Amino acid sequence: MLIPSLDVRCFSLRKNSIFIKFPRRSLLASFQLISSFTTRIATNETIPISYPSLKVPPFKEKAKLGRTKRLKLYSKILHDCASKGSLSLAKVVHGKIVENGFEPDLHLWNSLLNAYAKCGCFGYAGNVLDRMPERDVVSWTALFSGLVNEGYGFDVLGLYCFMKKDGIMPNGHCLVTVLKACSLSLELFFGTRLHGEGVKVGVLSDVFVGSSLVDLYAKCGEMELAERVFVCMDKKNVVSWNALLNGYALKGDAGKVLNLFQGMTESELRFSKFTLSIVLKSCACLGNLTSGLIVHSLVIKTGCEHDEFVGCCLLDMYSKCGPAEDALKVFKRVQEPNIVAWSAMIDCLYEQGQIQEAANMFCLMRRKGVSPNQHTFASIAGAATNLGDRFYCEGVHACIVKYGFESEIFLTNALIAMYMRVRSVQSGWQVFREMSSWNLDTWNALLSGPDDDKTCDQGPSIFRKMLAEGFKPDICTFTSVLRSCSSLLNLKFGQQVHVHVIKNGLNDDNLVGTSLIDLYAKSRFTGDAELLFSQLIERDLFSWTALIVGYAQTDHSEKAIKCYNQMQMHGVKPNEFTLATCLSSCSKMAALENGQLLHSMAIKAGHSNDPFVSCAIVNMYANCGCIVEAEAAFQGMGLADTVSWNTMLFGYLRHGKGLTVMETFRTMLDKGLEPDEVTFIAVLSACSNMGLVGEGKEYFDSLTNLYGIVPTIEHYACMIDILGRAGKFNEVESFIKEMKVTSNLLTWETVLGACRLHGNDTFGESAAEKLFELDPVTASHYILLANIFAAKGRWEDVQRVRALMTSRGVKKEPGCSWVMVNGQVHTFRSADGSHPKSEEIYIKLKELVDKVILAGYVPKTEHILHNVSDGEKVEQIFYHNERLALAFALISINPVKTIRIFKNLRICEDCHDFMKLVSGIIEQEIVVRDVNCFHHFRSGICSCQY
C-alpha cells in the first residue's frame, strides 16, 4: 500500500490553521477524511482516465517509452498541472504511476508534491511527502509554497521546524517562502531567526531573500530594520522597493513614500501597478497635486491608465488634491468602471461640495446598471443632507431598503444623521426605533441636528438616555451636547456635562474645551470661559473664535477686538466667521480704525466676497458713521441677497436718509428680490421719519395682501410710530385696540416716544402707566415721562416720577460719550474732570461757547429735570458729555478729519443746536451717533433736518 493508515489527530493552533499532530513514525499526514479517489489509488482500483465535467483532455500515454523519457514526461505534465491548477489531471498522472508500478525519482516525487500543493490539495501533498523515500529542500519548499498561497502561514512555520529536525538546510527559495509565511502571520520573532539562517547559509545577498526580509520587517512595523536591510542589498528589484514603500504607507508616513519614490525614479526599474497605486495614495494623503501629476504621467507611460485599481487611486488623488473636473476626466477614461470607481467619483464630488453633481452621478450609475454598495450609499446620504431636500432624503432611504442594506448599522446611523440635519426629526427617531441594536455613533447621529431645530431641545434628554443605556460618551458626543446646551443657554445642564467630561479624562481635548468655552462665554460666564481658554494645550482658530464670539454676543465688544488682536499676534489666521464676528464688534463699538483694518484683511485673505463678511463690512461702516463707504462696499458686492439689501436699508435709515431708503427699496424690487419682514421694518421706519402716513399705510397693508407676510410686533410698532409722529393719537388708540397689541411693551414705548414729541402729557401718562406695569425696572420709561412733565412745567409730577424711581430701585443709566483718537477710546461723562487733558478741554469748550453765542446761540433749558434757576440750568447744559468729547476731539484730531462722537443716550435738543453752530464755525464735519440715529453736522446743517 502506497499510503499507510495514519493515526491522525488534528488540532487548531490559531485561526485558519490546518497544522496536524501525527505519530512519531510519520512526518506529515492529511486531513482525517481521505477521498474515495485516494482509496482507489491505494487498492489499485481502476481509475477513470478523464473528467469531462472538468474539461480535462484524455491522457494518452505512449506504450514504448524509456524510463528517462517517461520521468521527463510525467514531470512536465505535473509541472503544467501545478501552473494551471489542474488537480484532476495531476490525479490521473498519479494513478498511472501507481497502476504501472513505476518507481519515481526524487524530481518526479517533488513534481507530484508540488502539483498537489499548488492545487490546494494538502492532504494528498502530505501523504506524498510522507511516502517519499528521501526528501530534500525542494520537497519541503513545494509544500510551503502551496500553504502560503492559501494563507496558512502559521502551519508553514511549524512544518519548517520539522524540516530542520529532518536535517535539511534551507536554500534561498525556501527562506523566501517561509519569510512570506512570517509576513502573512506577522511573526516577527520567527522572521528574525530566519534572518539569522540566511546569514548562516550565505543567501542574504540574494535579491529575493532581501526583498522578503524587507517585506517582513515593513509589515511588522519595524521600518528601521526594513530600511537597514534594504540599504545593504547589493541589488534591488521592484519587489524590494514596493515592500519598503508599502511599509511606510502602512505606517502613514506619506512624505517618506514620496522621498523613496523619487529615489526609485532615478533607477532604471519599471514601475508596477502596485508601486504607482501606493505613491498615488500618498499624494492624496498629503494633498500634493504636483507629485500626483508626475505619477499620473508615469501611469500613462507604463500603460496602466485603464487599470481599474490604478484608475481608482487616480480618482482618489484628484478628488483630494485637485478640482473634481480632473477626477471626472480620469473617471471617463476608465473602461467599464466598477462600483469602486463609481463610489470614488461620487465621493469626490460630495467632498468638494458639488452636491447636485454627486446626486446626478448616482442616478447615472444606476441607469448604467451598476448596483450601489454601502460606501456609495454613505456618500449619497451625506449629499442628500447637504441638498436639504426631504423628499430626496426619503428616496435615498428607500434605495437603501431596496438593496437590502437597512440592517447595516453605519448606514442607519448615516440615515439618522441625515434626517436630523434636514430637520426631519420624526423620521430620524423612526429609523432609531427600528434598529435592532445601537452603537455610540447612533446616539451621536441623534445629537447631530442643527442648533435651531427640535434636536437642540432634545440634546440633554438624548444624552441622559444614552448614559442610561450604558454607553460611554466620546468627544463627538460631548461637543454635540455642549453645543445644544450653548444654544439653549442651559448652563446648569452644561455644567453637569462638564463634570462628565472631567470624569472621562477629556478636559484636555481641544474640541471639547472649545465647546465648553462657547457655552460659558454665551452664558455670560466670561471669567470661566477665559480660564478654560488659558488651560487649552493648543489654541486653534476655533477656540479663539469661540471666545471672540462669546465676547461679541455678551456686549463685550472691546474684549472681542482685543482677543482678536492677540489671536493675530499668535499667528492664527481668521476665517470668514471670525472676521464677521469681529466686524460686528467694531460696529457696536464704532471702532472705525479696527474695522478698516479687518476690511483690508478680509480682502487680502479673499473673504471679502463672503456674504456674511460683506454684510458685516457694510454694517460696520454704516454704524461707524461712514455711509458713503458703506454704500461703496455694498455696490462692490457680487450678488447681493435680501439680507445684504436689508443691511444697506438700515444703514441709510440710521443716517436719516429716509428718501434713499425708499429709492433703494424700489431698486431692490426692480432687481427681482423678494422683500422679507425685516425689509418692511426699514421701509415703515423710513415712512415714520419722513411723516409719510399714507405711504406707510399702503406698505403695511402690502405686507399681508401682496407678500403674504404675517405682521410682527415690530411692524405694528412702526405703524403706531407713523401715526404717533403725525400726531394722530386717536388713530393710534384705534389701531392698538384693533390689532390687539395692548399688552406688548414695544407698543407703549412707541406711544410714549410720540407723546414726548408732541407734548401729549395725558396719553403719555397713560402709556407710561402701562409700561410701569409691564416693565417696572427700565429707567428710560420714567425719564421720558418726566421729560413730558418738565416740558409742561409740572414739576410736582416730575418729583413724583423721580420718587417712584427711587422707591422701586430704578437707576438712570449714566449718560456718556466717547471718541476714538489714535486707536484709543476716550470716554466722557457730564461735567467730567477725570481726563488727563481736562484743563485743555474746558478751555477749548469755553472758546466754542463764546463763538456760538456770537453766532446767535440761545440755550434751551426746558428739558432740565431739576427745578433750579435758569443760570444753573445753563451751566448744566454747557458741560454735557458730548460737548466735552467734541472739545477733546478738536484739540487732538487733525482738522481735515471728520470728528466722530458716539453717545449711549439720545442727544438733547440744546446740544443738537450747539453742534450745528460749531460745525459752521470750524468748517469741519461732526458726526454724532446717539441711541436713535446718526447726525451729520456740516456747515451749520444736520442730516436729520431738525
Buried (B, 14 or more C-beta within 10 A) or exposed (E): EEBEEBEBEBEEEEEEBBBBEBEEEBBBBBBEEBBEBBEBBBEEEEBBEBBEEEEBEEBEBEEEEEEEEBBBBBBEBBBEBBEEEBBBBBBBBBBBBBEEEEEBBBBBBBBBBBBBBBBBBBBBBBBBBBBBEEBBBBBBBBBBBBBBEBEBBBBBBBBBEEBEEEEBEBBBBBBBBBBBBBBBBEBBEBBBBBBEBBEEBEBBEBBBBBBBBBBBBBBBBBBEBBBEBBEEBEEBBBBBBBBBBBBBBEEEBBEBBBEBBEEBBEEEBEBBBBBBBBBBBBBBBBEBBEBBBBBBEBBEEBEBBEBBBBBBBBBBBBBBBBBBEBBBEBBEEBEEBEBBBBBBBBBBBBBBEBBEBBBEBBEEBBEEEBEBBBBBBBBBBBBBBBBEBBEBBBBBBEBBEEBEBBEBBBBBBBBBBBBBBBBBBEBBBBBBEEBEEBEBBBBBBBBBBBEEBBBBBBBBEBBEEBBEEEBEBBBBBBBBBBBBBBBBEBBEBBBBBBEBBEEBEBBEBBBBBBBBBBBBBBBBBBEBBBEBBEEBEEBEBBBBBBBBBBBBBBEBBBBBBBBBEBBBEEEBEBBBBBBBBBBBBBBBBBBBBBBBBBBEBBBEBEBBBBBBBBBBBBBBBBBBBBBEBBBEBBEBBEEBEBBBBBBBBBBBBBBBBBEBBBEBBEEBEEEEBEBBBBBBBBBBBBBBBBEBBEBBBEBBEBBEEEEEBEBBEBBBBBBBBBBBBBBBBEBBBEBBEEBEBEEBBBBBBBBBBBBBBBEBBEBBBBBBEBBBEBEBEBEBBBBBBBBBBBEBEBEEBBBBBBEBBEEEEBEBEEBBBBBBBEEEEBBBBBEBEEBEBBEBBBEBBEEBBEBBEEEEBEBBBEBBBEEEEEEEBBEBBBBBBBBBBBBBBBEBBEEEEBBBBBBBBBBBEBBBBBBBBBBBBBEBBBBBBBEBBBBBBBEBEBBBEE
